[in-house]
């Protein structure tokens, strides 16, 4: 680069919703944060040459490939960013690591525990040679949630007793929303459970520093078939009630109770049928000395209750997480000028680039993502067994 900073040359597979979010982050991270390596948007891959070429022009990529394998053969690419459906993650990630490329893989890591285990084995073998892999649980990088984790680490909440976690969306509430790949188990692995439930599972474990070790679950599919075609809007859209329909093979909603390895208990819910909830991520943690509560629809705020305050002043305090003292915020805007959804992806790039340059394992690692995959599998197994308790090794 002109300033002498070495480059981290990125090849990305996929260019839709996640591809756009990742592209924005790769393009902007070094403009706001001092990085030891400058990301370069070297190449983007997709099967449709016209569509991927248009995406490259729109998102700022330097070149195009129509076969992701070509990215692995190129000497001018250091990292593979995987933004494709879950059924493709294992093949791409393992091949990339074996080719000596760092990997950023979107969540959930895979569609099964067995696939996630193979990916984790490949990542651990590559790490021994200085090649690293990270899974994209991006909400970890929301400043308010990073602050919540800091409070737990500092002991402000004391002994953790309760965890409540919800991820609520409504884009499938219309029974004529089109049948997309996210509703096909062979591609997506699961429905609301893996698509959004995985996020709150990861957040709950990460914020508390504790793993889920057992659970009892139910899942449900409210609409069992949907129009094969239609007009796409956002993640969903509208199809014709008279159109040909195909089967929905994933869950629409999942709920479970859980026990953590620190002795606390948890309640989890994930649904894409919560009419009126667009992207509600709620996390509340209650401890022996205090509590925290977060809602992504007010993503720049964290509620904190200090149980050691005098009784006359006790109550939840509203922390506006936009001060330079808060995680990541010093590199952005003046206090009170909030951040948005896209900033979590930028922070993800910042942490990943710094860890790669330092030779440090980025987090969440594939091992972390494998733990989430085991929880997802336990939810499905419990639901299949009439909510029987499942122990997670």
Secondary structure, DSSP 8 states (H G I E B T S, - for coil): -TTS--EEEEEEE--SHHHHHHHHHHHHHHHHS--SSEEEEEEEE-S-HHHHHHHHHHHT-S-EESSHHHHHH-TT--EEEE-S-GGGHHHHHHHHHHTT-EEEEESSS-SSHHHHHHHHHHHHHHHTTT--EEEE-GGGGSHHHHHHHHHHHTTTT-SEEEEEEEEE--TT-STTS---GGG-HHHHSSSHIIIIIHHHHHHHHHHHT--EEEEEEEEE-S--EEES--EEETTEEE--TTS-EEE--S-SEEEEEEEETTS-EEEEEEES--TT-SSEEEEEEEESSEEEEEEGGGTTEEEEEETTS-GGG-S-EEEE--STTSTTGGGSSSTT----HHHHHHHHHHHHHHHHHHT---SS-HHHHHHHHHHHHHHHHHHHTTT--EE--
